[in-house]
Amino acid sequence: MADDHTLVRQGLSPFIGTLGDQVTILEAETLDDAVSRVQADGPVDLVLLDLNMPGMNRMAGMARMREAAPDAPVVILTGSIDADDVHAAAEAGASGYIPKTLNATAMVNALRLVLSGERYFPSFAFNAPPRAAAAEDPAGGGGAAAGSDAGGDNPLAKLDDRETHIVSMMVDGATNKVIARELGLQEVTIKVHTRKIYRKLGAANRSQAIRIIMESGWSARAPHQP
């Protein structure tokens, strides 16, 4: 876990410690320190990088870490809630992007999702196209209608209320087990629902489903009741 704020590292460590039975956390304050720790004490199972700590140089720092730890998922941990940063991280190969505004439970769920081989990116970044794309098409008339529900081609329109509720938890990083507990259902029932969701979305797996959901203009519109 690399972050130049000691308070952040100390605050997150207890929650990260719940990700496994025996979790060893290597801490660093700069990217150079993080790369050195990984090379000296690795291999590691997960890397958390603060986007704005010394040495990062934005996504260039993530590329350095991916070279140092090629088999470990790299997750950006940041105070930035800029959609362009989320898109840049996804394009650069990050396995996740966690804003520091996220609550602890959602963060842990997101990290569990990443450790299971999936990717996590907050849905807010996909409710509108990046600024560069918007500048090219200010009227929003070209390309895929990623932020619109207009027309009958949006796959989200195929989901019923229960499935939409489950989707809202999926994009927040909840596993099937967590979703089942929250909804008071058996985990096998959630698996049936998720398979139906994949089929309706035309997705082969969870990560593909989440990507389709985000690209289709997801806006956290799940019903409040189960």
Secondary structure, 3 states (H helix, E strand, C coil): CECCCHHHHHHHHHHHHHHCCCCCCCCECCHHHHHHHHHHHCCCCCEEEECCCCCCCCHHHHHHHHHHCCCCCEEEEECCCCHHHHHHHHHCCCCEEEECCCCHHHHHHHHHHHHCCCCECCHHHHCCCCHHHHHHCCCCCCCCCCCCCCCCCCHHHHCCHHHHHHHHHHCCCCCHHHHHHHHCCCHHHHHHHHHHHHHHHCCCCHHHHHHHHHHCCCCCCCCCCC
